[in-house]
């Protein structure tokens, strides 16, 4: 009768991350792995670019998926029990995220309280500008509401260190910005390093608050 017993669902969870160079994702995966182990599950991590790898997945190899890749294939996410971290994939896929829009507004509010008027919003990656993510939208909406002009630029983390430094040097030439609002803490740390070298002291803000960055930056930089 061609009967085939149903396969038991795998006890391995696939975790897809855009990078591990950002301490936020390293700490996130460490927490996910520890909690999965307590529940009797294993985890398998893949870091972007994982496009070729994802094309060959049928989904039967895993019991579920946790992803922070905006390019996660929707058919795979529909086949597996899936939760997305901080990157919306589809309305039907559960999303765990902070209030990025509200956080962006609070950040912009804090910057204007410091009376900064020449403002640069600097993204860690070009994709964050198109479409504009909620974190940046919160900043922009508040600045526009307060009739404060700003510029936007990006610093692509796929580039090598030399290219990043060249890009930063071009952006900071003339030292005209009173505040540089960065989309994440790693971008903010790179900016702070560069402005110190230029003896330039704008207000620099980040976003994420990983334990590594909190300990690395020290109380004076927070």
FENUR-V976778 format. One record per residue. N is the residue number from 0. RES is the residue in one letter. PHI is phi in whole degrees, 0 to 359 (NA if undefined). Layout:
n=N res=RES phi=PHI
n=N res=RES phi=PHI
This chain:
n=0 res=X phi=NA
n=1 res=X phi=59
n=2 res=X phi=289
n=3 res=X phi=232
n=4 res=X phi=295
n=5 res=X phi=290
n=6 res=X phi=291
n=7 res=X phi=290
n=8 res=X phi=295
n=9 res=X phi=302
n=10 res=X phi=261
n=11 res=X phi=251
n=12 res=X phi=256
n=13 res=X phi=277
n=14 res=X phi=242
n=15 res=X phi=253
n=16 res=X phi=235
n=17 res=X phi=287
n=18 res=X phi=193
n=19 res=X phi=239
n=20 res=X phi=285
n=21 res=X phi=273
n=22 res=X phi=304
n=23 res=X phi=302
n=24 res=X phi=286
n=25 res=X phi=297
n=26 res=X phi=292
n=27 res=X phi=299
n=28 res=X phi=295
n=29 res=X phi=300
n=30 res=X phi=292
n=31 res=X phi=299
n=32 res=X phi=300
n=33 res=X phi=297
n=34 res=X phi=290
n=35 res=X phi=296
n=36 res=X phi=300
n=37 res=X phi=297
n=38 res=X phi=268
n=39 res=X phi=85
n=40 res=X phi=246
n=41 res=X phi=264
n=42 res=X phi=226
n=43 res=X phi=230
n=44 res=X phi=261
n=45 res=X phi=228
n=46 res=X phi=250
n=47 res=X phi=301
n=48 res=X phi=281
n=49 res=X phi=240
n=50 res=X phi=302
n=51 res=X phi=297
n=52 res=X phi=296
n=53 res=X phi=293
n=54 res=X phi=297
n=55 res=X phi=266
n=56 res=X phi=279
n=57 res=X phi=264
n=58 res=X phi=103
n=59 res=X phi=290
n=60 res=X phi=284
n=61 res=X phi=229
n=62 res=X phi=269
n=63 res=X phi=177
n=64 res=X phi=215
n=65 res=X phi=242
n=66 res=X phi=226
n=67 res=X phi=234
n=68 res=X phi=262
n=69 res=X phi=295
n=70 res=X phi=267
n=71 res=X phi=303
n=72 res=X phi=298
n=73 res=X phi=296
n=74 res=X phi=301
n=75 res=X phi=292
n=76 res=X phi=295
n=77 res=X phi=284
n=78 res=X phi=283
n=79 res=X phi=257
n=80 res=X phi=300
n=81 res=X phi=232
n=82 res=X phi=231
n=83 res=X phi=258
n=84 res=X phi=252
n=85 res=X phi=66
n=86 res=X phi=230
n=87 res=X phi=297
n=88 res=X phi=254
n=89 res=X phi=200
n=90 res=X phi=299
n=91 res=X phi=275
n=92 res=X phi=261
n=93 res=X phi=304
n=94 res=X phi=237
n=95 res=X phi=250
n=96 res=X phi=203
n=97 res=X phi=282
n=98 res=X phi=280
n=99 res=X phi=299
n=100 res=X phi=295
n=101 res=X phi=297
n=102 res=X phi=296
n=103 res=X phi=297
n=104 res=X phi=295
n=105 res=X phi=297
n=106 res=X phi=296
n=107 res=X phi=297
n=108 res=X phi=299
n=109 res=X phi=295
n=110 res=X phi=296
n=111 res=X phi=289
n=112 res=X phi=295
n=113 res=X phi=276
n=114 res=X phi=65
n=115 res=X phi=281
n=116 res=X phi=235
n=117 res=X phi=268
n=118 res=X phi=237
n=119 res=X phi=243
n=120 res=X phi=261
n=121 res=X phi=247
n=122 res=X phi=263
n=123 res=X phi=285
n=124 res=X phi=212
n=125 res=X phi=297
n=126 res=X phi=299
n=127 res=X phi=290
n=128 res=X phi=274
n=129 res=X phi=215
n=130 res=X phi=285
n=131 res=X phi=295
n=132 res=X phi=282
n=133 res=X phi=296
n=134 res=X phi=299
n=135 res=X phi=290
n=136 res=X phi=298
n=137 res=X phi=299
n=138 res=X phi=298
n=139 res=X phi=298
n=140 res=X phi=298
n=141 res=X phi=291
n=142 res=X phi=300
n=143 res=X phi=294
n=144 res=X phi=299
n=145 res=X phi=271
n=146 res=X phi=57
n=147 res=X phi=251
n=148 res=X phi=282
n=149 res=X phi=207
n=150 res=X phi=242
n=151 res=X phi=234
n=152 res=X phi=203
n=153 res=X phi=226
n=154 res=X phi=231
n=155 res=X phi=286
n=156 res=X phi=287
n=157 res=X phi=283
n=158 res=X phi=282
n=159 res=X phi=285
n=160 res=X phi=301
n=161 res=X phi=297
n=162 res=X phi=296
n=163 res=X phi=297
n=164 res=X phi=295
n=165 res=X phi=297
n=166 res=X phi=298
n=167 res=X phi=297
n=168 res=X phi=300
n=169 res=X phi=296
n=170 res=X phi=294
n=171 res=X phi=264
n=172 res=X phi=299
n=173 res=X phi=97
n=174 res=X phi=49
n=175 res=X phi=269
n=176 res=X phi=274
n=177 res=X phi=273
n=178 res=X phi=215
n=179 res=X phi=239
n=180 res=X phi=264
n=181 res=X phi=267
n=182 res=X phi=287
n=183 res=X phi=202
n=184 res=X phi=290
n=185 res=X phi=294
n=186 res=X phi=300
n=187 res=X phi=298
n=188 res=X phi=295
n=189 res=X phi=297
n=190 res=X phi=295
n=191 res=X phi=298
n=192 res=X phi=297
n=193 res=X phi=289
n=194 res=X phi=292
n=195 res=X phi=297
n=196 res=X phi=295
n=197 res=X phi=267
n=198 res=X phi=52
n=199 res=X phi=237
n=200 res=X phi=234
n=201 res=X phi=282
n=202 res=X phi=285
n=203 res=X phi=241
n=204 res=X phi=241
n=205 res=X phi=236
n=206 res=X phi=197
n=207 res=X phi=150
n=208 res=X phi=75
n=209 res=X phi=295
n=210 res=X phi=301
n=211 res=X phi=300
n=212 res=X phi=293
n=213 res=X phi=300
n=214 res=X phi=286
n=215 res=X phi=288
n=216 res=X phi=285
n=217 res=X phi=83
n=218 res=X phi=303
n=219 res=X phi=292
n=220 res=X phi=264
n=221 res=X phi=282
